[in-house]
Amino acid sequence: MREYRIKRGYNPDINSLVKEYFGVEGNVEKGLKFFFDGIGEIFIKREGQKLYIETRPSGSKKSDISIIKKWNEFLFKATGKTAKERKKELLKS
């Protein structure tokens, strides 16, 4: 499980972002588990200013650059941080 810190002062509506990007409704505060083609099983939970995400790849090897771009765009809107900022934070810990 990976922990993403949400940028200070940034307060996104994660539930609406999940619906917009993946077409799934639920409560991220309690934890939301769903399947998305190309990524696999995804579990997302928000606790305060932290977002916990766990992915488990599916058996299929379907991958497309658009799926990666969509995932990175979702993470940017959810955390307020670019891929470069998230990588720097990951390497720091």
Contact map, one row per residue, 1 for C-alpha under 8 A:
111000000000000000000000000000000000000000000000000111100000000000000000000000000000000000000
111100000000000000000000000000000000000000000000000111000000000000000000000000000000000000000
111110000000000000000000000000000000000000000000011110000000000000000000000000000000000000000
011111000000000000000000000000000000000000000000011110000000000000000000000000100000010000000
001111100000000000000000000000000000000000000000111000000000000000000000000000100000000000000
000111110110000000000000000000000000000000000000111000000000000000000000000001111000000000000
000011111100000000000000000000000000000000000000100000000000000000000000000000111000000000000
000001111100000000000000000000000000000000000000100000000000000000000000000000000000000000000
000000111110000000000000000000000000000000000000000000000000000000000000000000000000000000000
000001111111000000000000000000000000000000000000000000000000000000000000000000110000000000000
000001001111100000000000000000000000000000000000000000000000000000000000000000000000000000000
000000000111110000000000000000000000000000000000000000000000000000000000000011100000000000000
000000000011111110000000000000000000000000000000000000000000000000000000000001000000000000000
000000000001111111000000000100000000000000000000000000000000000000000000000001000000000000000
000000000000111111100000111100000000000000000000000000000000000000000000000000000000000000000
000000000000111111110000100000000000000000000000000000000000000000000000000000000000000000000
000000000000111111111000000000000000000000000000000000000000000000000000010011000000000000000
000000000000011111111111100000000000000000000000000000000000000000000000010000000000000000000
000000000000001111111111100000000000000000000000000000000000000000000000000000000000000000000
000000000000000111111110000000000000000000000000000000000000000000000000000000000000000000000
000000000000000011111110000000000000000000000000000000000000000000000100010000000000000000000
000000000000000001111111000000000001000000000000000000000000000000000000000000000000000000000
000000000000000001111111100000000000000000000000000000000000000000000000000000000000000000000
000000000000000001100111110000000100000000000000000000000000000000000000000000000000000000000
000000000000001101100011111000000000000000000000000000000000000000000000000000000000000000000
000000000000001000000001111100010000000000000000000000000000000000000000000000000000000000000
000000000000001000000000111111110000000000000000000000000000000000000000000000000000000000000
000000000000011000000000011111110000000000011100000000000000000000000000000000000000000000000
000000000000000000000000001111100000000000001110000000000000000000000000000000000000000000000
000000000000000000000000001111110000000000001100000000000000000000000000000000000000000000000
000000000000000000000000001111111000000000111100000000000000000000000000000000000000000000000
000000000000000000000000011101111100000000111000000000000000000000000000000000000000000000000
000000000000000000000000000000111110000011110000000000000000000000000000000000000000000000000
000000000000000000000001000000011111000011100000000000000000000000000000000000000000000000000
000000000000000000000000000000001111101111000000000000000000000000000000000000000000000000000
000000000000000000000100000000000111111111000000000000000000000000000000000000000000000000000
000000000000000000000000000000000011111100000000000000000100010000000000000000000000000000000
000000000000000000000000000000000001111100000000000000000101111100100000000000000000000000000
000000000000000000000000000000000011111111000000000000111100001000100000000000000000000000000
000000000000000000000000000000000011111111000000000000111100000000000000000000000000000000000
000000000000000000000000000000001111001111100000000000111100000000000000000000000000000000000
000000000000000000000000000000001111001111110000000011110000000000000000000000000000000000000
000000000000000000000000000000111100000011111000000111100000000000000000000000000000000000000
000000000000000000000000000100111000000001111100001111000000000000000000000000000000000000000
000000000000000000000000000111110000000000111110001110000000000000000000000000000000000000000
000000000000000000000000000111100000000000011111111100000000000000000000000000000000000000000
000000000000000000000000000010000000000000001111111100000000000000000000000000000000000000000
000000000000000000000000000000000000000000000111111000000000000000000000000000000000000000000
000011110000000000000000000000000000000000000111111000000000000000000000000000000000000000000
001111000000000000000000000000000000000000000111111100000000000000000000000000000000000000000
001111000000000000000000000000000000000000011111111110000000000000000000000000100000000000000
111100000000000000000000000000000000000000111110011111000000000000000000000000000000000000000
111100000000000000000000000000000000000001111000001111100000000000000000000000000000000000000
110000000000000000000000000000000000000001110000000111110000000000000000000000000000000000000
100000000000000000000000000000000000001111100000000011111000000000000000000000000000000000000
000000000000000000000000000000000000001111000000000001111100000000000000000000000000000000000
000000000000000000000000000000000000001110000000000000111110000000000000000000000000000000000
000000000000000000000000000000000000111110000000000000011111100000000000000000000000000000000
000000000000000000000000000000000000000000000000000000001111100000000000000000000000000000000
000000000000000000000000000000000000010000000000000000000111110000000000000000000000000000000
000000000000000000000000000000000000010000000000000000000111111000000000000000000000000000000
000000000000000000000000000000000000110000000000000000000001111100000000000000000000000000000
000000000000000000000000000000000000011000000000000000000000111110100000000000000000000000000
000000000000000000000000000000000000010000000000000000000000011111110000000000000000000000000
000000000000000000000000000000000000000000000000000000000000001111111000000000000000000000000
000000000000000000000000000000000000000000000000000000000000000111111100000000000000000000000
000000000000000000000000000000000000011000000000000000000000001111111110000000000000000000000
000000000000000000000000000000000000000000000000000000000000000111111111000000000000000000000
000000000000000000000000000000000000000000000000000000000000000011111111100000000000000000000
000000000000000000001000000000000000000000000000000000000000000001111111110000000000000000000
000000000000000000000000000000000000000000000000000000000000000000111111111000000000000000000
000000000000000000000000000000000000000000000000000000000000000000011111111100000010000000000
000000000000000000000000000000000000000000000000000000000000000000001111111110000000000000000
000000000000000011001000000000000000000000000000000000000000000000000111111111000000000000000
000000000000000000000000000000000000000000000000000000000000000000000011111111111100000000000
000000000000000000000000000000000000000000000000000000000000000000000001111111111110000000000
000000000001000010000000000000000000000000000000000000000000000000000000111111111000000000000
000001000001110010000000000000000000000000000000000000000000000000000000011111110000000000000
000111100101000000000000000000000000000000000000001000000000000000000000001111111000000000000
000001100100000000000000000000000000000000000000000000000000000000000000001111111100000000000
000001100000000000000000000000000000000000000000000000000000000000000000001110111111110000000
000000000000000000000000000000000000000000000000000000000000000000000000001100011111110000000
000000000000000000000000000000000000000000000000000000000000000000000001000100001111111000000
000000000000000000000000000000000000000000000000000000000000000000000000000000001111111100000
000000000000000000000000000000000000000000000000000000000000000000000000000000001111111110000
000100000000000000000000000000000000000000000000000000000000000000000000000000001111111111000
000000000000000000000000000000000000000000000000000000000000000000000000000000000011111111100
000000000000000000000000000000000000000000000000000000000000000000000000000000000001111111110
000000000000000000000000000000000000000000000000000000000000000000000000000000000000111111111
000000000000000000000000000000000000000000000000000000000000000000000000000000000000011111111
000000000000000000000000000000000000000000000000000000000000000000000000000000000000001111111
000000000000000000000000000000000000000000000000000000000000000000000000000000000000000111111
000000000000000000000000000000000000000000000000000000000000000000000000000000000000000011111
